[in-house]
Amino acid sequence: MKKIKWKFIDNSKEVSGGFDVIFTPPIDSLRFFLLATPIDKIPEFIKGLLKHEGGGGDQFTYIETYSNLDEGDFMINNYFKRDEVKVVHHIFGDIIIKEKLFCTIFYDFGLKVLERNKQNKELNKEWKNEMIDGLEKLKEKFLNSDSL
């Protein structure tokens, strides 16, 4: 797979709400997974990532981790390596990427969401504190080490 680059756009005309993420090369399954993850659920999703658990997204998209796989997945060759995650999207298809890369992207995404929602009165102080704590732990676990 080619090296993946990403950038966040605050005033995109392509998505409702204006906040967008663009990947080069394009990865719509990952793009719309991020955009579909409810803001108020991000701290909970980060806690799952720290335990190598999947989830997140909405009814069309979610993440599977190696720990989510069961005997049936292995029987039908629907599996991936221990250090990978599978972004499942029922419209744009699936992609398997390294867990560390996914967590790096999600860390950057989380920082941007936190920055954009500093003044959001609908999100309480507990949400902001959980975001800060979760992002710091995500950084420590995945971004500051060479191995998982």
N, C-alpha and C positions, 0 to 999 in steps of 0.2 A: 504494500500500500504506500502511496506517496505520502510525503510529509504533510500533515494537516495543519492548516493555519486557520485562525478564527478572529473575528472582530465583532464588536457590539455596535449597534446603530440605535440612536435614541429617537430619531424622527423618521422612521421608515414608513413609506407609503404602502409597502407590501403586506403588512400585518396590522390587525386591529390593535390599538393601544400604542403603536409606534415603536415599541421596543423590539429589536430583532437581533439575531445573530447570523452572521454569514460565514460559511466555511469554504475554504479553498483546499482541495476540490470540493464541490457542493456535496453535502451529506444531509439531505432533507429529513431522513429518519431521525438523526441526532438533533438537527435544528428544531424540528417540531416537537420532539420529546422535551427539550428544554423549555420551549415556549408554552407547552401544555402543562408543565408542572405548576400546580397552584402555589402561589407565593407563600401562603400561610403554611403550606406543608413542607417547604424546603428544609427547615431544621430537622424535622422528623426523617426526611429522606437522607439527609447527611448522616444522621445516627445509624441508619441502615447501611450506608456505604462504609462506615467505619467498621461494621461487623461483617462486611463482604456480603450484604444482603441486597436483593433487587427491590423493585417497586417503583414508586414515583409516577409521573405522567398523569394520564387520564384513561378513559375507556378505550382509546385507540393506540396508546403507546405506553411502554414501561421498559424497565431494565431487568434482565436476568443475569445473575451471577452464577459462578460454578456451584455454589452451595444450594442454588435453586434447582439444580438438575436432579432428576431421579432415574431410576432403573429404565423406565420407558424411553427417556431421552437417549440413553446410551444404546438401547436396542435398535432404535431407528436412526442412529448416527446424527442425532440432533444435539450435539454437544460441542464444547469449545474448551480451550485450555484453562487451567486454574487461574492464570494471571490475566484473563480476558473477561469482558462483559459483552452481552448481546443487547443491543438496542433494538427492541421490537416495535415496529410501527405497522399497523394493519392497513395503512394506505400507501406509505412510501417504502415499505419493505424493511428488512432487518439488516443490521451491520454488526460485525464483531470487531471490537477494538481492544487494545490493551487497557486493563483496569486503571493503571497509573495515568494513562493519557486521558481516559474518561474523567477521572477524578481531578486532574489538572484543569480540564475544560470546565467541569462543574464548579470547581473552586473559583475560577475567574468569573463564571456566570453568577455564582452566589455573591461575590464581592460587588458586582455591578448591580444586582438586585438590591442588596443592602444599601448601596450608595443612592440608588434611585428612590428608595423608600424611607430615607432618614426622617422625612417630615410627614410621612403617612400616618395619620391619626387612627386609622382603622387597624393598624398593626400595633399591638401593645409593646411595652418595654420588655416584657418577657420574650417575645418573638425576636426582638433585636438582640437581646443578650444571648439567646440560644443560637442565633445566626453567627454572632461573633465567636462564641465558644466553639460551635461546630466547625466553622471555617478554619479556626486556628488548629483544631485537632486534625482536620482533613489535610491541612498544610503539613503538619508535623508527620503524619503517617505516610502520605503519598508523595509529597513534593520535596521533602527534605532528606529522602533516603533513595538509594539506588536500587534497593530490593524491596519486595513486599513481604 
